[in-house]
Amino acid sequence: MSVTIARRVQLAGSLCVGEEQAKILEKQFQASVDFVIKIPALSEDGRVARRELINKLIELDDYLDSLFRSPWATTELVSRCQQNLSKCRDGLERIKARQHV
């Protein structure tokens, strides 16, 4: 499954600053990318802005890779996955219990 860089920014933000701030961070990131993309590619400014954006996205992607490989982030992500799995199992058990009543 492919995860967009905007989603990775949001996930990294949630690890570092919390869920609500991470959602804002993701929206700001997406708005910044959209702004650059709207600059006409045929203009010199457009070509320069897009080149700089690509370079920054590569840097960001490398940074996010290293962040998600760090021991503390890996531990946090595993913990979140286990919590979500536990919630799903609890929900499934409640559904099964209702069906048998």
All heavy atoms as an XYZ file, in Angstrom:
805
protein
N       0.841     -1.174      0.000
C       0.000      0.000      0.000
C       0.891      1.243      0.000
O       1.815      1.367      0.779
C      -0.895     -0.011      1.236
C      -1.715      1.225      1.395
S      -2.914      1.142      2.737
C      -1.879      1.409      4.141
N       0.613      2.132     -0.889
C       1.373      3.358     -0.996
C       0.786      4.415     -0.070
O      -0.425      4.599     -0.028
C       1.336      3.847     -2.438
O       1.991      5.076     -2.541
N       1.642      5.085      0.648
C       1.210      6.144      1.552
C       1.721      7.466      0.987
O       2.895      7.589      0.663
C       1.766      5.918      2.978
C       1.364      7.041      3.899
C       1.316      4.581      3.522
N       0.838      8.436      0.847
C       1.258      9.718      0.307
C       2.185     10.425      1.276
O       2.149     10.192      2.497
C       0.053     10.633      0.022
O      -0.551     10.985      1.275
C      -0.953      9.973     -0.908
N       3.007     11.302      0.730
C       3.925     12.038      1.589
C       3.151     12.948      2.538
O       3.557     13.142      3.684
C       4.981     12.804      0.766
C       6.136     13.250      1.665
C       4.371     13.955      0.029
C       7.378     13.646      0.927
N       1.995     13.462      2.097
C       1.168     14.296      2.988
C       0.694     13.476      4.187
O       0.694     13.962      5.320
C      -0.020     14.881      2.229
N       0.321     12.240      3.959
C      -0.110     11.367      5.064
C       1.067     11.056      5.981
O       0.917     11.004      7.202
C      -0.723     10.073      4.493
C      -1.080      9.056      5.541
C      -2.185      9.526      6.485
N      -2.441      8.484      7.453
C      -2.434      8.650      8.767
N      -2.245      9.850      9.282
N      -2.644      7.646      9.574
N       2.239     10.863      5.406
C       3.427     10.616      6.232
C       3.772     11.834      7.078
O       4.195     11.699      8.228
C       4.607     10.209      5.354
C       4.391      8.851      4.690
C       5.523      8.463      3.788
N       6.658      8.091      4.614
C       7.923      8.231      4.232
N       8.222      8.709      3.050
N       8.904      7.866      5.032
N       3.571     13.033      6.516
C       3.784     14.269      7.278
C       2.805     14.311      8.450
O       3.186     14.620      9.586
C       3.614     15.517      6.372
C       3.470     16.788      7.190
C       4.786     15.637      5.412
N       1.545     13.960      8.188
C       0.533     13.963      9.243
C       0.882     12.940     10.321
O       0.785     13.225     11.508
C      -0.848     13.684      8.635
C      -2.003     13.911      9.577
C      -2.347     12.711     10.439
O      -2.110     11.574     10.052
N      -2.874     12.975     11.601
N       1.305     11.763      9.918
C       1.658     10.722     10.890
C       2.867     11.135     11.728
O       2.863     10.972     12.952
C       1.931      9.403     10.167
C       2.251      8.199     11.036
C       1.129      7.920     12.033
C       2.503      6.974     10.165
N       3.873     11.698     11.079
C       5.047     12.177     11.819
C       4.640     13.283     12.781
O       5.098     13.312     13.934
C       6.118     12.680     10.851
N       3.773     14.167     12.316
C       3.289     15.232     13.192
C       2.543     14.695     14.389
O       2.693     15.189     15.507
N       1.739     13.653     14.175
C       0.975     13.089     15.291
C       1.911     12.477     16.328
O       1.621     12.507     17.520
C      -0.037     12.060     14.807
O       0.584     10.860     14.402
N       3.027     11.943     15.876
C       4.014     11.384     16.814
C       4.699     12.485     17.621
O       5.016     12.294     18.786
C       5.088     10.584     16.070
C       4.662      9.288     15.426
C       5.798      8.717     14.586
C       4.249      8.270     16.480
N       4.908     13.630     16.968
C       5.713     14.689     17.586
C       4.905     15.785     18.276
O       5.338     16.305     19.296
C       6.618     15.330     16.536
S       7.771     14.167     15.781
N       3.738     16.140     17.713
C       2.996     17.282     18.267
C       1.542     16.980     18.592
O       0.824     17.860     19.044
C       3.079     18.513     17.329
C       4.485     19.027     17.211
C       2.491     18.214     15.964
N       1.081     15.786     18.315
C      -0.300     15.425     18.620
C      -1.187     15.421     17.390
O      -0.864     16.016     16.365
N      -2.336     14.762     17.519
C      -3.234     14.544     16.386
C      -3.783     15.826     15.781
O      -3.768     15.996     14.562
C      -4.412     13.655     16.803
C      -4.097     12.182     16.867
C      -3.661     11.590     15.544
O      -4.193     11.967     14.470
O      -2.761     10.744     15.570
N      -4.291     16.716     16.600
C      -4.921     17.933     16.062
C      -3.913     18.807     15.324
O      -4.179     19.294     14.225
C      -5.616     18.723     17.180
C      -6.852     18.036     17.727
C      -7.865     17.693     16.646
O      -8.185     18.572     15.823
O      -8.333     16.542     16.624
N      -2.758     19.025     15.929
C      -1.725     19.831     15.274
C      -1.216     19.138     14.017
O      -0.882     19.790     13.028
C      -0.558     20.098     16.236
C      -0.908     21.037     17.361
C      -1.232     22.435     16.864
O      -0.924     22.820     15.746
N      -1.888     23.223     17.698
N      -1.183     17.809     14.032
C      -0.723     17.056     12.869
C      -1.663     17.235     11.685
O      -1.219     17.330     10.539
C      -0.583     15.577     13.220
N      -2.958     17.293     11.943
C      -3.926     17.512     10.865
C      -3.712     18.894     10.238
O      -3.776     19.050      9.017
C      -5.353     17.378     11.389
C      -5.720     15.948     11.721
C      -7.104     15.860     12.319
C      -7.396     14.427     12.771
N      -8.677     14.330     13.453
N      -3.447     19.880     11.076
C      -3.161     21.232     10.584
C      -1.873     21.216      9.763
O      -1.806     21.804      8.679
C      -3.061     22.225     11.760
C      -4.421     22.370     12.437
C      -2.526     23.581     11.294
C      -4.382     23.104     13.769
N      -0.860     20.526     10.261
C       0.421     20.413      9.569
C       0.248     19.778      8.188
O       0.793     20.257      7.196
C       1.392     19.601     10.417
C       2.809     19.425      9.909
C       3.513     20.771      9.812
C       3.583     18.491     10.830
N      -0.553     18.724      8.113
C      -0.796     18.055      6.834
C      -1.487     19.000      5.845
O      -1.107     19.075      4.671
C      -1.648     16.808      7.034
C      -1.938     16.067      5.744
C      -2.850     14.867      5.927
O      -3.533     14.761      6.969
O      -2.875     14.030      5.022
N      -2.482     19.747      6.322
C      -3.193     20.689      5.451
C      -2.258     21.795      4.970
O      -2.303     22.197      3.801
C      -4.391     21.292      6.181
C      -5.530     20.315      6.357
C      -6.674     20.923      7.128
C      -7.746     19.874      7.397
N      -8.820     20.393      8.231
N      -1.406     22.306      5.862
C      -0.457     23.345      5.472
C       0.533     22.810      4.436
O       0.870     23.493      3.470
C       0.292     23.869      6.692
C      -0.558     24.695      7.613
C       0.161     25.056      8.907
O       1.102     24.388      9.323
N      -0.301     26.124      9.541
N       0.988     21.596      4.645
C       1.909     20.974      3.710
C       1.257     20.844      2.338
O       1.825     21.236      1.319
C       2.350     19.595      4.219
C       3.101     18.794      3.208
C       4.433     19.048      2.959
C       2.466     17.798      2.479
C       5.127     18.332      2.004
C       3.151     17.068      1.531
C       4.486     17.333      1.291
N       0.043     20.315      2.305
C      -0.659     20.120      1.038
C      -0.928     21.456      0.343
O      -0.774     21.574     -0.867
C      -1.969     19.363      1.256
C      -2.588     18.879     -0.032
C      -1.692     17.912     -0.782
O      -1.259     16.916     -0.249
N      -1.426     18.218     -2.032
N      -1.284     22.474      1.117
C      -1.531     23.801      0.546
C      -0.257     24.383     -0.069
O      -0.302     25.007     -1.139
C      -2.089     24.742      1.616
N       0.867     24.158      0.575
C       2.147     24.642      0.049
C       2.491     23.968     -1.273
O       2.918     24.616     -2.228
C       3.271     24.392      1.054
O       3.032     25.094      2.240
N       2.306     22.667     -1.329
C       2.572     21.930     -2.566
C       1.615     22.404     -3.664
O       2.040     22.665     -4.799
C       2.454     20.406     -2.337
C       2.508     19.648     -3.654
C       3.547     19.922     -1.391
N       0.349     22.543     -3.338
C      -0.641     22.998     -4.320
C      -0.302     24.389     -4.854
O      -0.460     24.660     -6.043
C      -2.041     23.005     -3.713
C      -2.575     21.608     -3.439
O      -2.009     20.619     -3.971
O      -3.559     21.494     -2.685
N       0.185     25.261     -3.972
C       0.557     26.611     -4.378
C       1.653     26.574     -5.435
O       1.580     27.251     -6.453
C       1.015     27.430     -3.158
C       1.500     28.800     -3.511
C       0.596     29.821     -3.751
C       2.859     29.064     -3.609
C       1.045     31.100     -4.085
C       3.310     30.330     -3.944
C       2.406     31.352     -4.185
N       2.679     25.778     -5.199
C       3.790     25.681     -6.152
C       3.318     25.069     -7.464
O       3.690     25.525     -8.544
C       4.974     24.878     -5.552
C       6.036     24.612     -6.601
C       5.566     25.631     -4.369
N       2.485     24.070     -7.380
C       2.010     23.399     -8.586
C       1.190     24.349     -9.466
O       1.194     24.228    -10.691
C       1.220     22.126     -8.215
C       2.190     21.088     -7.671
C       0.445     21.577     -9.402
C       1.542     19.857     -7.101
N       0.516     25.310     -8.858
C      -0.311     26.250     -9.626
C       0.511     27.260    -10.422
O      -0.008     27.904    -11.325
C      -1.273     26.982     -8.692
C      -2.398     26.102     -8.197
C      -3.312     26.848     -7.272
C      -4.370     25.906     -6.713
N      -5.232     26.580     -5.745
N       1.784     27.418    -10.099
C       2.637     28.337    -10.857
C       2.855     27.720    -12.237
O       3.235     26.551    -12.338
C       3.992     28.553    -10.140
C       3.780     29.158     -8.753
C       4.897     29.456    -10.988
C       5.039     29.204     -7.901
N       2.603     28.466    -13.302
C       2.751     27.897    -14.654
C       4.144     27.290    -14.875
O       5.164     27.934    -14.624
C       2.524     29.098    -15.579
C       1.731     30.063    -14.763
C       2.179     29.856    -13.337
N       4.160     26.053    -15.330
C       5.418     25.329    -15.525
C       6.257     25.936    -16.647
O       7.468     25.730    -16.695
C       5.133     23.867    -15.814
N       5.624     26.665    -17.539
C       6.353     27.232    -18.672
C       7.171     28.463    -18.287
O       8.107     28.827    -18.985
C       5.382     27.580    -19.801
C       4.604     26.390    -20.365
C       3.609     26.865    -21.416
C       5.546     25.357    -20.944
N       6.821     29.091    -17.162
C       7.570     30.276    -16.734
C       8.852     29.860    -16.020
O       8.967     28.757    -15.486
C       6.723     31.138    -15.795
O       6.567     30.497    -14.545
N       9.828     30.745    -16.032
C      11.094     30.471    -15.341
C      10.838     30.289    -13.844
O      11.388     29.398    -13.212
C      12.104     31.597    -15.582
C      13.447     31.368    -14.919
C      14.184     30.119    -15.425
O      13.948     29.684    -16.562
O      14.997     29.579    -14.665
N       9.974     31.149    -13.276
C       9.640     31.027    -11.855
C       9.013     29.666    -11.565
O       9.302     29.056    -10.538
C       8.662     32.128    -11.426
C       9.311     33.495    -11.370
O      10.559     33.562    -11.321
O       8.573     34.499    -11.365
N       8.154     29.214    -12.467
C       7.514     27.914    -12.291
C       8.514     26.778    -12.311
O       8.460     25.866    -11.493
N       9.438     26.835    -13.252
C      10.460     25.767    -13.338
C      11.355     25.756    -12.102
O      11.635     24.704    -11.544
C      11.292     25.936    -14.607
C      10.550     25.543    -15.873
C      11.482     25.476    -17.069
N      12.035     26.769    -17.442
C      11.424     27.681    -18.197
N      10.215     27.430    -18.677
N      12.005     28.822    -18.500
N      11.756     26.939    -11.666
C      12.614     27.035    -10.478
C      11.856     26.554     -9.244
O      12.378     25.765     -8.446
C      13.122     28.482    -10.285
C      13.786     28.658     -8.927
C      14.077     28.859    -11.410
N      10.617     27.011     -9.085
C       9.819     26.624     -7.912
C       9.591     25.112     -7.890
O       9.705     24.480     -6.837
C       8.483     27.361     -7.913
N       9.283     24.532     -9.031
C       9.042     23.086     -9.082
C      10.322     22.306     -8.791
O      10.291     21.306     -8.089
C       8.461     22.683    -10.435
C       7.018     23.112    -10.579
C       6.535     22.957    -12.002
N       5.214     23.533    -12.157
C       4.117     22.828    -12.339
N       4.175     21.533    -12.422
N       2.962     23.428    -12.450
N      11.433     22.758     -9.332
C      12.718     22.096     -9.069
C      13.032     22.142     -7.570
O      13.430     21.143     -6.971
C      13.821     22.775     -9.879
C      15.083     21.980     -9.998
C      16.108     22.609    -10.954
N      15.517     23.206    -12.143
C      15.622     24.511    -12.479
N      16.318     25.339    -11.732
N      15.048     24.978    -13.564
N      12.847     23.324     -6.970
C      13.095     23.471     -5.533
C      12.129     22.608     -4.725
O      12.526     22.003     -3.728
C      12.996     24.934     -5.121
C      14.144     25.768     -5.623
C      14.015     27.246     -5.285
O      13.069     27.628     -4.558
O      14.865     28.016     -5.746
N      10.867     22.560     -5.153
C       9.880     21.727     -4.462
C      10.297     20.261     -4.519
O      10.256     19.566     -3.501
C       8.496     21.905     -5.079
C       7.400     20.973     -4.539
C       7.148     21.241     -3.059
C       6.119     21.146     -5.337
N      10.700     19.797     -5.677
C      11.123     18.393     -5.805
C      12.306     18.111     -4.892
O      12.327     17.091     -4.191
C      11.447     18.068     -7.280
C      10.158     18.041     -8.099
C      12.210     16.746     -7.400
C      10.369     18.009     -9.596
N      13.275     19.010     -4.865
C      14.433     18.814     -3.987
C      14.025     18.780     -2.518
O      14.510     17.951     -1.741
C      15.487     19.894     -4.223
C      16.176     19.745     -5.558
O      16.260     18.633     -6.105
N      16.663     20.834     -6.105
N      13.127     19.681     -2.129
C      12.654     19.708     -0.737
C      11.838     18.461     -0.397
O      11.930     17.932      0.708
C      11.826     20.972     -0.458
C      12.638     22.232     -0.457
C      13.670     22.215      0.663
C      14.481     23.472      0.680
N      15.562     23.415      1.663
N      11.038     17.980     -1.353
C      10.270     16.757     -1.109
C      11.182     15.554     -0.940
O      10.916     14.681     -0.107
C       9.267     16.522     -2.238
C       8.084     17.486     -2.289
C       7.253     17.234     -3.542
C       7.235     17.394     -1.040
N      12.263     15.517     -1.693
C      13.239     14.431     -1.534
C      13.880     14.508     -0.152
O      14.010     13.488      0.542
C      14.297     14.482     -2.655
C      13.652     14.103     -3.995
C      15.475     13.559     -2.343
C      14.527     14.394     -5.204
N      14.261     15.714      0.263
C      14.833     15.893      1.602
C      13.834     15.476      2.679
O      14.198     14.798      3.649
C      15.226     17.360      1.836
C      16.444     17.815      1.110
C      16.727     19.285      1.368
O      16.392     19.800      2.472
O      17.275     19.939      0.467
N      12.584     15.904      2.521
C      11.547     15.573      3.489
C      11.320     14.067      3.549
O      11.199     13.489      4.632
C      10.244     16.296      3.140
C       9.037     15.992      4.028
C       9.314     16.363      5.485
C       7.808     16.719      3.508
N      11.272     13.431      2.401
C      11.076     11.986      2.347
C      12.213     11.254      3.060
O      11.971     10.318      3.826
C      10.960     11.533      0.892
C      10.414     10.136      0.774
O       9.394      9.828      1.429
O      11.012      9.331      0.024
N      13.442     11.697      2.841
C      14.591     11.096      3.528
C      14.481     11.294      5.042
O      14.755     10.378      5.822
C      15.902     11.691      3.024
C      16.234     11.289      1.596
O      15.622     10.318      1.084
O      17.092     11.951      0.986
N      14.092     12.504      5.455
C      13.933     12.787      6.878
C      12.848     11.908      7.491
O      13.038     11.325      8.567
C      13.598     14.262      7.106
C      13.268     14.557      8.543
C      14.279     14.669      9.491
C      11.949     14.670      8.966
C      13.983     14.903     10.821
C      11.646     14.905     10.294
C      12.659     15.017     11.218
O      12.360     15.233     12.531
N      11.714     11.797      6.807
C      10.622     10.968      7.326
C      11.036      9.501      7.415
O      10.685      8.819      8.376
C       9.368     11.130      6.463
C       8.696     12.499      6.530
C       7.598     12.601      5.488
C       8.174     12.795      7.914
N      11.793      9.029      6.425
C      12.305      7.653      6.490
C      13.143      7.437      7.753
O      12.966      6.449      8.462
C      13.153      7.318      5.260
C      12.325      6.997      4.042
O      11.111      6.729      4.182
O      12.898      7.005      2.936
N      14.041      8.377      8.023
C      14.883      8.227      9.215
C      14.061      8.359     10.490
O      14.297      7.648     11.470
C      16.041      9.228      9.201
O      15.570     10.546      9.314
N      13.077      9.240     10.488
C      12.213      9.398     11.660
C      11.467      8.104     11.959
O      11.466      7.628     13.091
C      11.213     10.530     11.440
C      10.144     10.684     12.534
C      10.767     11.270     13.793
C       9.001     11.541     12.052
N      10.843      7.527     10.929
C      10.043      6.323     11.150
C      10.901      5.097     11.465
O      10.390      4.113     11.987
C       9.129      6.047      9.955
C       8.013      7.047      9.832
C       7.790      7.704      8.638
C       7.200      7.354     10.909
C       6.764      8.633      8.511
C       6.180      8.281     10.806
C       5.955      8.921      9.606
N      12.186      5.162     11.182
C      13.087      4.052     11.522
C      13.681      4.188     12.926
O      14.307      3.261     13.417
C      14.218      3.968     10.505
C      13.769      3.411      9.185
C      14.951      3.145      8.268
N      14.491      2.627      7.011
C      14.679      3.222      5.840
N      15.341      4.352      5.777
N      14.211      2.688      4.737
N      13.493      5.340     13.539
C      14.054      5.543     14.877
C      13.344      4.625     15.869
O      12.151      4.328     15.724
C      13.922      6.999     15.309
O      12.567      7.325     15.518
N      14.081      4.149     16.873
C      13.487      3.212     17.838
C      12.243      3.752     18.538
O      11.253      3.039     18.700
C      14.623      2.957     18.837
C      15.876      3.245     18.075
C      15.514      4.345     17.119
N      12.254      5.004     18.964
C      11.098      5.540     19.691
C       9.872      5.617     18.787
O       8.754      5.338     19.242
C      11.413      6.899     20.311
C      11.542      8.020     19.328
C      12.676      8.453     18.720
C      10.487      8.843     18.812
N      12.402      9.485     17.861
C      11.060      9.748     17.901
C       9.114      8.902     19.031
C      10.317     10.705     17.215
C       8.368      9.852     18.336
C       8.966     10.743     17.447
N      10.058      5.996     17.509
C       8.915      6.086     16.603
C       8.374      4.701     16.272
O       7.160      4.499     16.215
C       9.311      6.823     15.327
N       9.270      3.760     16.072
C       8.854      2.391     15.788
C       8.044      1.839     16.953
O       6.982      1.239     16.752
C      10.079      1.496     15.519
O      10.818      2.042     14.413
C       9.681      0.074     15.209
N       8.518      2.067     18.155
C       7.804      1.610     19.347
C       6.424      2.244     19.436
O       5.431      1.571     19.711
C       8.629      1.935     20.615
O       9.889      1.290     20.515
C       7.916      1.489     21.871
N       6.346      3.541     19.192
C       5.072      4.254     19.252
C       4.109      3.742     18.186
O       2.922      3.531     18.453
C       5.294      5.762     19.078
C       4.029      6.583     19.054
C       3.232      6.550     20.353
O       3.808      6.305     21.426
O       2.006      6.778     20.289
N       4.598      3.538     16.971
C       3.731      3.056     15.888
C       3.226      1.647     16.161
O       2.054      1.342     15.919
C       4.470      3.115     14.550
C       4.744      4.521     14.015
C       5.663      4.457     12.796
C       3.458      5.240     13.693
N       4.080      0.787     16.683
C       3.658     -0.573     17.031
C       2.602     -0.524     18.125
O       1.585     -1.219     18.061
C       4.870     -1.435     17.455
C       4.427     -2.731     18.106
C       5.763     -1.723     16.256
N       2.814      0.335     19.105
C       1.855      0.484     20.197
C       0.502      0.956     19.659
O      -0.545      0.424     20.057
C       2.388      1.472     21.227
O       1.425      1.738     22.214
N       0.519      1.919     18.769
C      -0.738      2.417     18.186
C      -1.447      1.319     17.401
O      -2.666      1.188     17.476
C      -0.467      3.598     17.266
C      -0.137      4.870     17.994
C       0.054      5.990     17.014
N       0.423      7.216     17.694
C       0.400      8.400     17.124
N       0.034      8.523     15.857
N       0.750      9.466     17.788
N      -0.684      0.548     16.655
C      -1.281     -0.543     15.878
C      -1.932     -1.571     16.804
O      -3.032     -2.055     16.540
C      -0.229     -1.220     14.998
S       0.307     -0.203     13.615
N      -1.245     -1.894     17.894
C      -1.792     -2.854     18.845
C      -3.054     -2.320     19.501
O      -4.023     -3.059     19.709
C      -0.734     -3.218     19.888
C       0.383     -4.059     19.309
C       1.540     -4.250     20.281
O       1.710     -3.501     21.232
N       2.362     -5.260     20.009
N      -3.068     -1.031     19.828
C      -4.253     -0.426     20.423
C      -5.424     -0.446     19.436
O      -6.552     -0.776     19.822
C      -3.967      1.015     20.845
C      -3.064      1.143     22.050
C      -2.642      2.580     22.311
O      -3.013      3.504     21.573
N      -1.857      2.786     23.352
N      -5.144     -0.116     18.191
C      -6.202     -0.125     17.174
C      -6.717     -1.533     16.930
O      -7.922     -1.738     16.781
C      -5.702      0.486     15.863
C      -5.519      1.985     15.961
O      -6.095      2.641     16.818
N      -4.700      2.531     15.095
N      -5.834     -2.501     16.915
C      -6.244     -3.892     16.739
C      -7.100     -4.346     17.910
O      -8.126     -5.006     17.726
C      -5.015     -4.796     16.582
C      -5.269     -6.265     16.333
C      -6.089     -6.469     15.071
C      -3.942     -7.017     16.228
N      -6.713     -3.954     19.102
C      -7.482     -4.294     20.295
C      -8.884     -3.678     20.232
O      -9.878     -4.342     20.565
C      -6.752     -3.817     21.546
O      -7.480     -4.116     22.697
N      -8.978     -2.422     19.786
C     -10.281     -1.774     19.647
C     -11.147     -2.506     18.627
O     -12.343     -2.686     18.841
C     -10.114     -0.311     19.229
C      -9.593      0.586     20.320
C      -9.407      2.003     19.792
C      -8.752      2.900     20.825
N      -8.509      4.255     20.285
N     -10.540     -2.926     17.532
C     -11.290     -3.664     16.502
C     -11.795     -4.993     17.054
O     -12.950     -5.377     16.811
C     -10.414     -3.913     15.272
S     -10.109     -2.435     14.294
N     -10.953     -5.675     17.788
C     -11.355     -6.954     18.372
C     -12.487     -6.761     19.374
O     -13.434     -7.552     19.395
C     -10.161     -7.632     19.042
C      -9.185     -8.222     18.058
C      -8.036     -8.899     18.763
N      -7.125     -9.490     17.796
C      -5.831     -9.639     17.996
N      -5.276     -9.245     19.126
N      -5.074    -10.185     17.065
N     -12.382     -5.725     20.191
C     -13.447     -5.433     21.158
C     -14.757     -5.139     20.444
O     -15.825     -5.611     20.847
C     -13.070     -4.252     22.050
C     -11.942     -4.573     23.018
O     -11.632     -5.775     23.212
O     -11.354     -3.621     23.576
N     -14.679     -4.342     19.370
C     -15.869     -4.028     18.595
C     -16.469     -5.266     17.968
O     -17.697     -5.449     17.965
N     -15.641     -6.140     17.460
C     -16.115     -7.384     16.863
C     -16.788     -8.264     17.913
O     -17.849     -8.842     17.652
C     -14.952     -8.137     16.206
C     -15.288     -9.449     15.518
C     -16.295     -9.215     14.393
C     -14.024    -10.101     14.989
N     -16.217     -8.328     19.087
C     -16.812     -9.122     20.166
C     -18.177     -8.559     20.565
O     -19.115     -9.320     20.807
C     -15.871     -9.170     21.375
C     -14.616     -9.989     21.148
C     -14.905    -11.434     20.794
O     -15.803    -12.051     21.415
O     -14.244    -11.947     19.869
N     -18.313     -7.231     20.619
C     -19.606     -6.616     20.944
C     -20.641     -6.928     19.862
O     -21.802     -7.218     20.171
C     -19.457     -5.115     21.134
C     -18.825     -4.722     22.464
C     -18.992     -3.234     22.739
N     -18.308     -2.402     21.780
C     -17.031     -1.989     21.897
N     -16.324     -2.346     22.948
N     -16.478     -1.218     20.978
N     -20.220     -6.882     18.620
C     -21.137     -7.201     17.519
C     -21.591     -8.649     17.619
O     -22.776     -8.945     17.480
C     -20.473     -6.915     16.160
C     -20.305     -5.416     15.961
C     -21.281     -7.546     15.005
C     -19.448     -5.023     14.777
N     -20.645     -9.542     17.863
C     -20.993    -10.968     17.992
C     -21.931    -11.198     19.164
O     -22.884    -11.974     19.070
C     -19.739    -11.818     18.151
C     -18.940    -11.976     16.878
C     -17.707    -12.824     17.135
C     -16.885    -13.012     15.886
N     -15.676    -13.818     16.138
N     -21.674    -10.497     20.274
C     -22.524    -10.648     21.451
C     -23.956    -10.173     21.170
O     -24.920    -10.783     21.618
C     -21.925     -9.877     22.633
N     -24.105     -9.092     20.414
C     -25.433     -8.568     20.068
C     -26.175     -9.537     19.154
O     -27.387     -9.647     19.229
C     -25.323     -7.215     19.404
C     -24.947     -6.122     20.341
C     -24.875     -4.792     19.620
N     -24.286     -3.787     20.467
C     -23.728     -2.679     20.017
N     -23.697     -2.431     18.729
N     -23.211     -1.822     20.871
N     -25.453    -10.195     18.281
C     -26.083    -11.118     17.344
C     -26.622    -12.351     18.055
O     -27.595    -12.939     17.609
C     -25.087    -11.541     16.252
C     -24.760    -10.445     15.284
C     -23.694    -10.867     14.287
O     -22.958    -11.826     14.486
N     -23.609    -10.122     13.179
N     -26.014    -12.715     19.157
C     -26.416    -13.922     19.892
C     -27.474    -13.636     20.955
O     -27.932    -14.548     21.626
C     -25.211    -14.609     20.514
C     -24.256    -15.132     19.488
N     -24.569    -16.206     18.691
C     -23.027    -14.738     19.127
C     -23.559    -16.446     17.876
N     -22.607    -15.573     18.119
N     -27.873    -12.396     21.105
C     -28.874    -12.042     22.123
C     -30.266    -12.206     21.562
O     -30.627    -12.192     20.489
C     -28.675    -10.597     22.629
C     -29.806    -10.169     23.524
C     -27.351    -10.496     23.323
